[in-house]
Amino acid sequence: MKPIRSPFFYVGDKYKLVPQLKDELPKYINKLYEPFCGGGSVFLNVEAEEYHLNDIDINMIRLHKFLNSYKDNEEQFFLEIKNNIEEYGLSASYYGKVVPEQLKKDYVKTYYAKYNKIAYMKLRADYNNNKDNTILLYLLLIYGFNHMIRFNSVGNFNLPVGNVDFNNNVNNALKAYFKAAREKKVKFYNLDFEEFMDKFEFTIDDVVYLDPPYLITFSEYNKFWNSKEEERLLNSLDGLSKKNVKFAISNMVFQKGKYNAIFNYWAQKYSIVNINSNYISYHDNTVKNSIEVLVKNY
């Protein structure tokens, strides 16, 4: 079965790695805990009785909760999305509002960006004037460069327009998300990873899956991660292991000439599985020679 794609589409998600991850996770999971849930590709594709999903990025959690609020009324969501797209004059190939053929010829690789730039800048300005309007934030994520969420030092969204629009893939991902949200028991949290893991009393069939920021790669969501945070996380996992709590953690040990010695040394005490990596960075969207692994304690 083809994996469910998260409707957040951001660089670094685990969509393409889901089949490998599912093979390595326990066949039965009571409660799945994700301290770094990101776009949610893992919870969307892994079966469990309950899901506890956390992320330090408040905007990511806002977006998850926002979509979940429409899980029983997706028609209303799509109506609001369409109305906003029409109001701003954005292209939307799913709705048949396509870019003129001449523009496609003149700007072969960037025609969506050229067409949508002015409308996108208006959308961005309106969101920055009213950050409670979460549907505008979602549209910025869909139409923005590489589907990233990025704010400047004064708290304003500042990502440039991307070469993409509201297409069939976006529509299908949203429908799949709403279906999963209706069928799964999910709770969201916005906590530090250690605070999140300290909240719970884990049982024998619970699993903690972690996809933390990668120490040796650069993405927008990695910029506040450092060796101190890496060591704090690994110490926490050692603590879980002593309590016989099952965990699995994804990480990169080699990327573009950089080596994560901290993680690789720590991992030797556990089971290490090589992953066919598809890691792409924010500034360079080509896949690099790398070694990505899944480390598990069961």
C-alpha positions in Angstrom: 0.0 0.0 0.0 1.3 3.4 -0.9 2.2 5.6 2.1 -0.1 8.5 3.1 1.5 11.8 2.4 1.4 14.5 5.0 -0.4 17.7 3.8 2.5 19.7 5.1 5.0 18.4 2.4 8.0 20.0 4.1 11.6 19.0 3.4 12.9 16.3 5.8 9.7 14.4 6.4 9.7 10.6 6.5 7.2 10.0 3.8 9.5 8.1 1.5 11.1 6.2 4.4 7.8 5.0 5.9 7.9 1.5 4.4 11.4 0.9 5.9 10.4 2.4 9.2 7.2 0.3 9.5 9.2 -2.9 8.9 11.4 -2.0 11.9 8.7 -0.9 14.4 6.9 -3.5 16.5 4.0 -5.1 14.9 1.7 -4.2 17.7 1.9 -0.7 19.3 -0.4 0.3 22.1 0.6 4.0 22.3 2.9 5.7 19.8 4.8 8.7 21.2 6.6 11.2 18.9 8.6 13.9 20.6 9.4 15.4 17.2 6.3 14.8 15.1 6.9 17.4 12.4 4.5 17.0 9.5 3.1 13.7 10.9 4.1 11.2 8.2 4.9 8.5 10.7 1.7 8.7 12.8 -0.3 8.8 9.5 1.1 5.5 8.4 1.8 3.5 11.6 -1.0 1.7 13.4 -1.4 2.2 17.1 -4.2 2.3 19.6 -3.3 5.9 20.6 -1.0 8.6 19.4 0.7 11.3 21.5 2.4 13.8 19.2 4.7 16.6 20.2 6.7 19.3 18.5 8.6 22.3 19.9 7.5 24.3 16.9 4.2 25.9 18.0 3.2 26.7 14.4 3.5 23.0 13.4 1.2 22.0 16.3 -1.2 24.9 15.5 -1.5 23.6 11.9 -2.1 20.0 13.1 -4.8 21.2 15.5 -6.3 23.4 12.8 -6.7 20.5 10.4 -8.0 18.3 13.1 -10.7 20.8 13.9 -12.1 20.2 10.4 -11.9 16.4 10.4 -15.7 16.1 10.7 -16.4 19.0 8.3 -13.9 18.8 5.5 -16.3 20.2 3.0 -16.2 23.5 4.9 -12.4 23.4 5.0 -12.2 23.0 1.2 -14.8 25.7 0.7 -12.7 28.1 2.8 -9.5 27.1 1.0 -11.1 27.7 -2.4 -12.6 31.0 -1.4 -9.2 32.3 -0.1 -7.4 31.1 -3.3 -9.9 32.9 -5.4 -9.8 36.0 -3.2 -6.0 36.3 -3.5 -5.9 35.3 -7.2 -3.6 32.4 -6.7 -3.3 29.7 -9.3 -4.8 26.3 -8.3 -4.4 23.6 -10.9 -6.7 21.3 -8.9 -9.6 23.8 -9.4 -8.7 24.4 -13.1 -7.2 27.8 -12.5 -4.0 27.3 -14.5 -1.1 29.4 -15.4 -1.2 30.8 -19.0 0.7 28.7 -21.6 2.9 31.7 -22.6 4.1 32.1 -19.1 5.0 28.4 -19.0 7.1 28.9 -22.1 8.8 32.0 -20.9 9.5 30.6 -17.4 9.8 26.9 -17.9 10.9 26.0 -14.3 9.5 28.9 -12.3 6.1 29.8 -13.9 4.1 29.1 -10.8 6.4 31.4 -8.8 6.1 34.2 -11.5 2.3 33.9 -11.6 1.7 33.8 -7.9 4.3 36.2 -6.6 2.2 39.3 -6.2 -0.8 37.4 -4.7 1.5 35.5 -2.4 3.1 38.7 -1.1 -0.4 40.0 -0.3 -1.3 36.8 1.4 1.9 36.9 3.5 1.3 40.5 4.5 -2.2 39.8 5.5 -1.1 36.8 7.7 1.6 38.9 9.3 -1.0 41.5 10.2 -3.3 38.8 11.8 -1.4 35.7 12.9 -4.6 34.2 14.3 -5.7 33.4 10.8 -4.3 29.9 10.6 -5.8 29.1 7.2 -3.6 31.8 5.7 -0.6 30.2 7.4 -1.5 26.9 5.8 -1.8 28.5 2.3 1.6 30.1 2.9 3.0 26.7 3.5 1.5 25.3 0.4 2.5 28.2 -1.9 5.8 29.0 -0.2 9.3 27.9 -1.2 9.9 24.2 -0.4 6.8 24.2 1.8 8.8 25.6 4.7 7.6 27.5 7.8 10.1 30.4 8.5 9.8 33.5 10.5 12.2 36.4 10.9 13.7 37.9 14.1 10.6 40.0 14.7 8.2 37.1 14.3 7.0 37.7 10.7 6.6 35.0 8.2 9.3 35.7 5.6 9.5 32.8 3.2 9.5 33.7 -0.6 7.0 32.3 -3.0 7.6 28.7 -4.3 7.1 27.1 -7.7 4.0 25.2 -6.7 0.3 25.6 -6.3 -2.8 23.9 -4.9 -2.8 20.7 -6.9 -4.2 17.2 -6.9 -1.4 16.0 -4.6 -2.3 18.6 -2.0 -6.0 17.8 -2.2 -5.4 14.1 -1.8 -3.0 14.6 1.1 -5.6 16.7 2.9 -8.4 14.1 2.4 -6.1 11.3 3.6 -5.2 13.4 6.7 -8.9 14.1 7.5 -9.7 10.4 7.2 -6.8 9.4 9.5 -7.8 12.2 12.0 -11.3 10.7 12.2 -10.0 7.1 12.7 -7.1 7.7 15.1 -7.0 8.7 18.7 -4.5 11.6 18.6 -3.4 14.2 21.2 -1.0 17.0 20.4 1.6 18.7 22.6 3.9 21.7 22.3 6.7 20.9 24.8 10.5 20.4 25.0 11.2 16.8 24.1 12.4 15.9 27.6 9.4 17.5 29.3 7.1 15.6 26.9 8.7 12.2 27.6 8.7 12.8 31.3 4.9 13.3 31.3 4.0 9.6 30.7 4.2 6.3 32.4 5.0 3.9 29.5 3.8 0.4 29.3 5.3 -2.7 27.6 3.6 -2.2 24.3 4.3 1.5 24.0 6.8 2.8 21.5 8.7 6.1 21.4 9.7 7.1 17.8 12.0 10.0 17.4 13.0 12.0 14.3 15.0 14.9 15.9 16.8 17.7 14.1 19.9 16.2 12.5 23.1 17.6 14.1 25.2 17.5 10.9 22.6 18.8 8.4 21.2 22.2 7.8 17.5 22.9 7.6 15.3 25.6 9.0 14.1 23.4 11.8 17.7 22.3 12.6 19.2 25.7 13.3 18.7 25.7 17.1 20.0 22.1 17.5 23.5 21.6 18.8 25.8 19.0 20.4 24.5 19.8 23.9 20.9 19.1 22.8 22.0 16.0 21.0 23.7 14.6 24.2 20.6 15.6 26.3 18.4 13.6 24.0 20.7 10.6 24.0 20.9 10.6 27.7 17.1 10.7 27.9 16.9 7.7 25.6 19.3 5.8 27.8 17.0 6.5 30.7 14.0 5.1 28.7 16.0 2.0 27.9 16.8 1.4 31.6 13.0 1.5 32.2 12.5 -1.1 29.4 10.7 1.4 27.2 10.9 0.7 23.5 12.3 3.4 21.3 13.5 3.9 17.7 15.3 7.0 16.6 16.3 8.2 13.1 19.4 10.2 12.5 22.2 11.0 10.1 25.7 9.8 10.9 27.4 11.0 7.7 26.4 13.7 5.4 28.3 15.8 2.9 31.7 15.2 4.5 30.4 15.7 8.1 30.3 13.0 10.7 28.1 12.8 13.8 30.5 11.1 16.2 28.4 11.8 19.2 25.4 9.8 17.8 27.4 7.1 16.2 29.4 6.3 19.3 26.2 6.3 21.4 24.4 4.0 19.0 26.8 1.1 19.3 25.1 -0.2 22.4 21.8 -0.6 20.5 20.6 -2.2 17.2 21.5 -0.1 14.1 19.6 -0.4 10.9 20.8 1.4 7.7 18.1 3.4 6.0 18.0 4.3 2.3 18.2 8.0 2.9 16.3 10.6 0.9 17.6 13.6 2.9 17.3 16.9 1.1 18.5 20.2 2.6 16.7 23.5 2.5 19.5 25.2 0.5 20.4 22.3 -1.8 17.6 20.1 -2.9 19.8 17.3 -4.3 20.2 14.1 -2.4 23.8 13.8 -1.1 25.9 10.8 -0.3 24.9 10.1 3.3 24.4 7.4 5.9 21.1 7.6 7.7 20.2 5.1 10.3 17.4 3.9 12.6 18.6 2.9 16.1 16.4 0.9 18.3 16.6 -0.8 21.7 14.5 -3.9 21.0 
